[in-house]
Amino acid sequence: MDVDQAALGRVVEADAIVVGAGPGGAATARHLANRGLDVVLLEKATFPRDKICGDGLTPRVTKQLIRLGIDTSEEAGWHHNTGLRVFGGGTGELILPWPELSEFPSYGLARARTEFDEILARHAEAGGATLVEDANVSEPILDPRTDRIVGVRCKDGREFRAPFVVAADGNSSRLALAMGLAKREDRPMGVAVRTYVESPRSDEPYLDSWLELWDGRPGQSNLLPGYGWAFPLGNGLVNVGLGTVAAKPSDLGKVDYRAQLRRWLEGTPEEWGFRNIVGPVRGAALPMCLNRQPLYSRGLLLVGDAAGMISPFNGEGIAYALEAAEFAADAIAEAHYRGVGTASAEKALRGYATQVKASLGGYFRLGTIFVKLINDPRVMHVCVQYGLPRPTLMKFTMKLLAHLYDTKDGDWMDKVITAATKVVPSA
Ligand SMILES: Cc1cc2nc3c(=O)[nH]c(=O)nc-3n(C[C@H](O)[C@H](O)[C@H](O)COP(=O)(O)OP(=O)(O)OC[C@H]3O[C@@H](n4cnc5c(N)ncnc54)[C@H](O)[C@@H]3O)c2cc1C
């Protein structure tokens, strides 16, 4: 496709348009291209670009990368991890290997988003999608007759038209907002800050997490609200950060998380190197539990953070953005081949929302209950004190919090969690 046409003021037409080339958008574009559709992927930035993130990728993400056909070997530059290492409760550290499951691989990954996002965007391009960088989408183009979205206009006036549009433009999702889809206020919201440190722990094979954060010596200083992480990248750097989550956005206090992160890092052992900060401390919001709905309406599908697809259990959002990307591509391809504008195509598109909710809705709903519980620091403290010394309970907790269990033919823990997600209504 000749996207220079748009630069010349002419309209570019495609089968589908994806707005935002983060993991959700890039994966949607690649899956659509794989299904034979002519797809344009619009990104306001130019690669490589940074995205504030922990850079931690659980086996749920590994699975999706494999499905996309991306080489996740160490030779290809990926740092592998074999599990979680949990600190807290005065018990030292507890190592929880990723579970052996039929539905997921047993290794996770870590990669800075400056590299990760570009790999995915170029992968979409290599698969046949047309990636247009420096394309800042400012508004939807609506068909006045049907009130459906039929394309988008960029800030510089370029126009791209297609019968199906995907908003994968992140937490703020200007496109969804312009289509009248505001964030729900009754869903959990997180906030987190992160930076990079030069550390000898960069090659460690675990994603480290702290359930209790102290601003000095553990047990002898002040307990800080929230949880902390250190995700080794294998390149001399570790991504360190901390975050918190509230049952609704208005409950998020006005805490100076940047200062808190510095205080926490100052209290860590000197030999870890966590005081060798090499980048700015930056923060961002984590939209959770499908906080923007409906997931499909009037030709527009929401994928990833645009729909609030971050897990309230652990702040992970990349896996869900990638999973939703595949569901969205399935629905759009189905609609495309059934016949644009037909009732049958519309049914296929509506199936996207049903599919996402069937897959994630119950789990996210459990997460809203979890957030309400841990918002009381006394509950969290008791859980950490009681739970950490009990390996079976911790293994169960890890499966639940990391969303890593088999939904069919799993062990008793898998069965309990799967059953629990089925008895609650979808988020
Ligand atoms: C501090 C922090 C730590 C986190 N840590 C982790 C972690 O360790 N692991 C994990 O799995 N998740 C983590 N998350 C969540 C994760 O970052 C998100 O869930 C994930 O980035 C969502 O991907 P996405 O593609 O939906 O959106 P994004 O990654 O936000 O991508 C959106 C894209 O859209 C583009 N865009 C925006 N507006 C426009 C426009 N108008 N026109 C064109 N393009 C546009 C943006 O430039 C961007 O490239 C963390 C989040 C935060 C804030």
The ligand as an ORCA input file, in Angstrom:
! r2SCAN-3c Opt
* xyz 0 1
  C       4.894      1.662     35.786
  C       4.235      0.538     35.033
  C       4.773     -0.734     35.105
  C       4.207     -1.797     34.367
  N       4.816     -3.014     34.400
  C       4.320     -4.019     33.647
  C       5.025     -5.258     33.563
  O       6.111     -5.423     34.156
  N       4.481     -6.255     32.809
  C       3.300     -6.088     32.136
  O       2.846     -7.036     31.488
  N       2.643     -4.909     32.163
  C       3.133     -3.863     32.885
  N       2.495     -2.645     32.876
  C       1.287     -2.486     32.035
  C       1.689     -2.356     30.559
  O       2.637     -1.326     30.415
  C       0.453     -2.054     29.690
  O      -0.598     -2.905     30.062
  C       0.765     -2.250     28.193
  O       1.709     -1.312     27.760
  C      -0.517     -2.123     27.367
  O      -0.201     -2.202     25.997
  P      -1.108     -1.437     24.917
  O      -0.581     -1.821     23.597
  O      -2.539     -1.641     25.229
  O      -0.855      0.133     25.194
  P       0.485      0.967     25.158
  O       1.654      0.135     25.453
  O       0.222      2.168     26.020
  O       0.608      1.447     23.641
  C      -0.235      2.446     23.123
  C       0.406      2.985     21.855
  O      -0.503      3.898     21.238
  C       0.212      5.034     20.795
  N      -0.760      6.128     20.721
  C      -1.366      6.765     21.748
  N      -2.183      7.716     21.278
  C      -2.087      7.687     19.929
  C      -2.674      8.454     18.890
  N      -3.526      9.441     19.166
  N      -2.353      8.173     17.612
  C      -1.494      7.175     17.308
  N      -0.887      6.418     18.278
  C      -1.187      6.671     19.557
  C       1.273      5.233     21.871
  O       2.347      6.023     21.398
  C       1.681      3.780     22.134
  O       2.691      3.350     21.259
  C       3.030     -1.573     33.600
  C       2.465     -0.286     33.538
  C       3.056      0.760     34.246
  C       2.452      2.133     34.150
*
